[in-house]
Amino acid sequence: MMDEITTRDAFGIALERAGKKFGNLIAIGADTTKSMGFTRFMEKYPERSLNIGIAEQNMALAAAGAAACGAKVVIATYATFASMRICEMVRTFICYPKLDVKIIAGLGGLAGDIEGVTHQGIEDIGVLRSIADLVIVVPADATATEVIAEKLLDYTGPAYIRIGRGSVEKVFDEDYDFEIGKANVIKSHGKAAALFCNGVAVARTIKAADILEEKGISCRVIEMPCVKPIDKESVIAAANECGLIVTVEEHNVIGGLGSAVCEVVCSECPTKVVRIGIDDMYTESAPHGDLLDKYNLAPLHISEEVMANL
């Protein structure tokens, strides 16, 4: 079942709510205020809304300046620009002084669909994950986005929230819970393999686990919404209790969730890890769902990769 609203709309709901809670909250967009879900906030708090134009680096620096003066700032653009174009500003002017700036990255993963390579953000987490003090989170659906956005807007410090474009498959209900640096166990009983996933890959990983269950292969499914800081305890427990770890993500297999899990495993509890995601390549232009299927995230493909590595 598809979500009734997009992750961008869900973020906008959380932003409007936070605007009432925090009188010092400012929202800045780079010609992306409407497309990134700012509309509700802009209508209610026009004096605290700013469209800086197609000038992402200026947006990041304006946010740093405002946060240095005591504001809580949200900036929003597309993932390719939120990671690569403003990378220096994120590192040196936002994270180094630990300023309270939240970076909302739309069109994450393959959600840029027909816009092609320039708007498909499949390297963003790998680009940003090595920057100290930056929290990086990838929500699975609209419900998770709203909960996560609210929690991170309460948090004081720099954070990167990666969301999509259109509606995605619904995974969670209103009981969804999020804590920075913690995983959520969706299926806990399996021991054949532990499947770690985040973003739109969560719904597809659950389906893959169901396919495996029908074949008598029981796997646990663990959502890892927070790529940084990663839940080391959850990874270690899975490595100790399962013979195989599989990571599934809408990101280049280099630098994202799979790499983060491997870093924990290799130093704490050596275990085989299979990384499923987008191969180290540039992707094509097509509808989002078709791209997910083509680039390794079809549930059947995920299940086959698990079986091939047991």
Legacy VTK file of the C-alpha trace (Angstrom):
# vtk DataFile Version 3.0
C-alpha trace
ASCII
DATASET POLYDATA
POINTS 310 float
0.000 0.000 0.000
1.307 3.422 -0.943
1.433 6.333 1.492
-1.302 8.934 1.116
1.267 11.735 1.329
4.889 12.066 0.269
7.838 12.207 2.619
8.249 15.867 1.648
4.691 16.607 2.752
5.275 14.683 5.976
8.355 16.760 6.666
6.317 19.920 6.029
3.798 18.893 8.673
6.562 18.387 11.218
8.180 21.700 10.244
4.963 23.648 10.742
4.496 22.051 14.163
8.074 22.891 15.121
7.513 26.498 14.027
4.992 26.903 16.811
7.259 25.224 19.349
10.420 27.127 18.457
10.053 30.858 17.920
13.630 31.015 16.634
13.096 28.446 13.869
13.982 29.715 10.390
13.436 27.843 7.104
15.631 28.624 4.084
15.294 27.114 0.619
17.342 27.404 -2.575
14.428 27.885 -4.984
13.062 24.716 -3.351
10.741 26.018 -0.645
7.554 24.661 -2.221
9.035 21.469 -3.631
10.599 20.560 -0.285
7.448 20.906 1.815
7.893 24.423 3.227
4.452 25.673 2.142
2.672 25.176 5.463
5.481 26.853 7.390
5.761 29.719 4.889
2.052 30.483 5.058
2.036 30.529 8.845
5.447 32.112 9.462
6.358 34.192 6.390
8.699 36.364 8.436
10.783 33.282 9.235
10.859 31.884 5.693
13.405 32.698 3.028
13.860 31.571 -0.567
17.439 32.441 -1.320
17.259 31.400 -4.989
19.356 28.878 -6.868
22.350 29.496 -4.644
22.817 26.462 -2.418
26.189 27.519 -1.047
24.768 30.893 -0.034
21.838 29.071 1.589
24.213 26.990 3.711
26.278 30.016 4.723
23.173 32.053 5.558
22.019 29.165 7.736
25.379 29.039 9.497
25.265 32.770 10.138
21.732 32.656 11.518
22.484 29.622 13.699
25.622 31.328 15.027
23.339 34.136 16.186
21.022 31.749 18.051
18.537 30.585 15.439
17.426 27.020 14.804
17.697 26.692 11.024
16.327 24.294 8.422
17.708 24.338 4.890
16.390 22.257 2.013
17.461 21.284 -1.463
17.970 18.086 -3.454
20.339 15.393 -2.221
22.946 15.857 -4.947
23.248 19.540 -4.066
22.782 19.074 -0.298
25.791 16.764 -0.233
28.179 17.697 -3.024
27.542 21.346 -3.819
27.529 22.503 -0.201
29.913 19.899 1.208
32.566 22.408 2.308
29.959 24.633 3.935
28.441 21.680 5.788
31.835 20.570 7.072
33.549 23.829 7.928
30.789 26.299 8.702
28.000 24.084 10.094
29.477 20.914 11.610
32.849 22.192 12.823
31.178 24.794 15.106
28.346 22.285 15.812
25.622 24.703 14.747
21.929 23.896 14.971
21.259 23.449 11.257
19.103 20.699 9.775
19.747 19.808 6.128
16.710 18.358 4.382
17.723 16.486 1.235
14.997 15.650 -1.259
15.159 13.326 -4.272
17.335 11.004 -2.220
18.512 7.821 -3.896
16.757 7.150 -7.176
13.764 9.356 -6.335
14.979 11.867 -8.932
13.716 9.230 -11.397
13.257 10.767 -14.877
15.466 13.769 -14.009
18.443 11.456 -14.417
21.927 11.406 -12.957
22.085 15.109 -12.051
19.117 14.751 -9.683
19.533 11.191 -8.437
21.261 11.385 -5.069
22.908 7.983 -4.790
26.262 9.116 -3.335
25.146 11.630 -0.702
25.557 9.509 2.419
29.003 8.381 1.322
30.015 11.987 0.704
28.852 13.234 4.107
29.330 10.297 6.474
32.964 11.103 7.235
32.105 14.614 8.466
32.337 14.695 12.262
29.298 15.595 14.392
26.780 15.216 11.563
23.763 13.023 12.284
22.545 11.258 9.106
19.058 9.757 8.942
17.094 8.003 6.169
13.343 7.597 6.926
11.406 4.710 5.378
8.027 6.351 4.715
5.851 9.383 5.464
5.008 8.328 9.021
8.656 7.747 9.859
9.623 11.049 8.227
7.214 13.035 10.363
8.376 11.345 13.577
12.058 11.610 12.700
11.793 15.242 11.594
10.086 16.178 14.835
12.752 14.427 16.910
15.616 15.966 14.958
14.110 19.442 15.095
14.118 19.021 18.876
17.761 17.976 18.732
20.370 20.736 18.943
23.113 20.218 16.404
23.714 19.519 12.709
21.705 16.763 11.022
21.035 15.506 7.502
17.601 14.033 6.721
17.289 12.238 3.407
13.790 12.067 1.937
12.307 11.290 -1.467
9.978 12.811 -3.997
6.716 10.959 -4.630
4.688 8.632 -2.454
6.401 5.457 -1.273
5.180 2.203 0.201
3.759 2.541 3.686
5.681 0.590 6.319
4.970 2.106 9.725
1.943 3.336 11.687
1.526 6.068 14.291
3.336 3.939 16.906
6.645 4.323 15.078
9.472 5.367 17.366
12.830 6.913 16.584
15.915 7.570 18.641
19.169 8.944 17.303
21.680 6.123 16.948
19.164 3.302 17.438
17.850 0.608 15.111
14.272 -0.701 14.990
13.768 -4.456 14.881
10.902 -5.293 12.515
11.295 -9.093 12.506
13.297 -10.574 15.360
12.879 -14.353 15.187
15.118 -15.266 12.238
18.701 -16.498 12.533
19.596 -17.495 8.969
20.545 -13.896 8.211
20.073 -10.398 9.571
18.800 -7.935 6.969
19.636 -4.296 7.745
17.824 -1.700 5.650
16.616 1.893 5.556
14.612 4.271 3.374
12.429 2.806 0.631
14.472 -0.392 0.857
12.673 -1.266 4.099
9.375 -2.183 2.429
11.195 -4.197 -0.211
13.371 -5.983 2.346
10.291 -7.015 4.331
8.831 -8.517 1.142
12.109 -10.316 0.470
12.041 -11.744 4.006
8.510 -12.992 3.371
9.681 -14.735 0.182
12.485 -16.381 2.143
10.092 -17.405 4.923
7.978 -19.270 2.382
11.099 -21.213 1.467
11.779 -22.099 5.087
14.528 -19.497 5.525
13.842 -17.293 8.517
15.603 -13.923 8.576
15.400 -11.036 10.969
14.736 -7.574 9.508
16.222 -4.515 11.178
15.533 -0.946 10.112
18.611 1.240 10.498
17.233 4.752 9.950
20.245 6.406 11.560
23.323 5.731 9.446
25.383 8.010 11.680
25.743 7.432 14.549
25.082 3.791 13.724
23.652 1.375 16.284
26.782 -0.675 16.918
25.117 -2.852 19.550
22.430 -3.924 17.086
25.014 -4.828 14.452
27.172 -6.748 16.928
24.177 -8.682 18.268
23.134 -9.647 14.724
26.677 -10.706 13.843
26.907 -12.900 16.929
23.498 -14.509 16.473
23.276 -14.894 12.685
25.642 -16.428 10.201
25.157 -13.696 7.644
24.462 -9.961 7.549
22.876 -8.386 4.485
22.489 -4.636 4.031
19.916 -3.203 1.627
19.906 0.468 0.676
18.958 2.927 -2.060
22.521 4.193 -2.344
25.788 3.330 -4.007
27.072 0.177 -2.280
30.207 2.181 -1.466
30.066 4.548 1.484
26.512 4.133 2.762
24.749 1.801 5.198
26.607 -1.271 3.949
29.988 0.340 4.488
28.969 1.589 7.929
27.888 -1.909 8.983
31.101 -3.418 7.592
33.154 -0.971 9.649
31.478 -2.203 12.835
31.702 -5.875 11.923
35.354 -5.919 10.851
36.544 -4.371 14.119
34.121 -5.972 16.578
32.889 -9.354 15.321
34.082 -10.527 11.896
31.086 -11.887 10.002
30.203 -12.169 6.337
28.391 -9.057 5.062
26.649 -8.849 1.705
25.890 -5.319 0.509
22.862 -4.867 -1.733
22.363 -1.496 -3.320
23.238 0.387 -6.444
26.426 -0.894 -8.027
29.233 1.645 -8.376
27.822 3.179 -11.548
25.666 5.972 -12.966
22.001 5.079 -13.293
19.423 5.704 -16.006
16.312 7.892 -16.200
13.024 6.095 -15.525
10.109 6.024 -13.052
11.277 5.480 -9.468
9.816 2.004 -9.043
11.353 0.755 -12.277
14.755 2.059 -11.234
14.510 0.342 -7.859
13.736 -2.944 -9.585
16.551 -2.571 -12.117
19.224 -1.532 -9.640
19.090 -4.511 -7.281
16.204 -3.537 -4.990
13.485 -5.854 -6.324
12.300 -8.082 -3.431
12.944 -11.243 -5.452
16.504 -10.163 -6.223
17.147 -9.398 -2.549
15.850 -12.829 -1.540
17.984 -14.535 -4.195
21.105 -12.721 -2.993
20.431 -13.878 0.567
19.985 -17.502 -0.535
23.105 -17.385 -2.697
25.197 -16.388 0.301
23.830 -18.666 3.013
LINES 1 311
310 0 1 2 3 4 5 6 7 8 9 10 11 12 13 14 15 16 17 18 19 20 21 22 23 24 25 26 27 28 29 30 31 32 33 34 35 36 37 38 39 40 41 42 43 44 45 46 47 48 49 50 51 52 53 54 55 56 57 58 59 60 61 62 63 64 65 66 67 68 69 70 71 72 73 74 75 76 77 78 79 80 81 82 83 84 85 86 87 88 89 90 91 92 93 94 95 96 97 98 99 100 101 102 103 104 105 106 107 108 109 110 111 112 113 114 115 116 117 118 119 120 121 122 123 124 125 126 127 128 129 130 131 132 133 134 135 136 137 138 139 140 141 142 143 144 145 146 147 148 149 150 151 152 153 154 155 156 157 158 159 160 161 162 163 164 165 166 167 168 169 170 171 172 173 174 175 176 177 178 179 180 181 182 183 184 185 186 187 188 189 190 191 192 193 194 195 196 197 198 199 200 201 202 203 204 205 206 207 208 209 210 211 212 213 214 215 216 217 218 219 220 221 222 223 224 225 226 227 228 229 230 231 232 233 234 235 236 237 238 239 240 241 242 243 244 245 246 247 248 249 250 251 252 253 254 255 256 257 258 259 260 261 262 263 264 265 266 267 268 269 270 271 272 273 274 275 276 277 278 279 280 281 282 283 284 285 286 287 288 289 290 291 292 293 294 295 296 297 298 299 300 301 302 303 304 305 306 307 308 309
